[in-house]
Amino acid sequence: MSKIEDEAGYQRSLSWLVSKAAMLDDPLIDESAKTKLREQYDLVAAKVHEYRRGELVAKFLGLKEQYKILGWSYQEMPSQAEQEAPVTEAVQTQANAPTEPEQAPETPPELPKAKPDLSGWLD
């Protein structure tokens, strides 16, 4: 099995693991088929772990050395800075291009002023 390419492949691998876990739990499955399926399951699970560790290494660069100390493998991925494409000049000019002027919000009509009630002193 090759490496997991993107998030969609990662999600497909996770759903495959869930579906095959139910098959491995079946007591009626043939032992030779179960052994073969268990090997495939372990391989896919290892690739899922490597992909996830690669995501974490790309996000937190200090994990790379920690994983090497532990002897854990991870999938090489571009770091967060490399993933964010530099802003091109065309995009920048579009962002700075004038747009239609905004209209001022309409002011609500003024309500008639209330007449002071002077009968309050009678109470």
KAFEN-V829589 format. One record per run of one state. SS is the DSSP state (~ for helix, > for strand, _ for the rest). FROM is the first residue (numbers start at 1). TO is the last residue. If there is no record, write none. Layout:
BEGIN
{{SS & FROM & TO} {SS & FROM & TO}}
END
This chain:
BEGIN
{{_ & 1 & 6} {~ & 7 & 24} {_ & 25 & 30} {~ & 31 & 59} {_ & 60 & 62} {~ & 63 & 70} {_ & 71 & 79} {~ & 80 & 83} {_ & 84 & 88} {~ & 89 & 96} {_ & 97 & 117} {~ & 118 & 122} {_ & 123 & 123}}
END
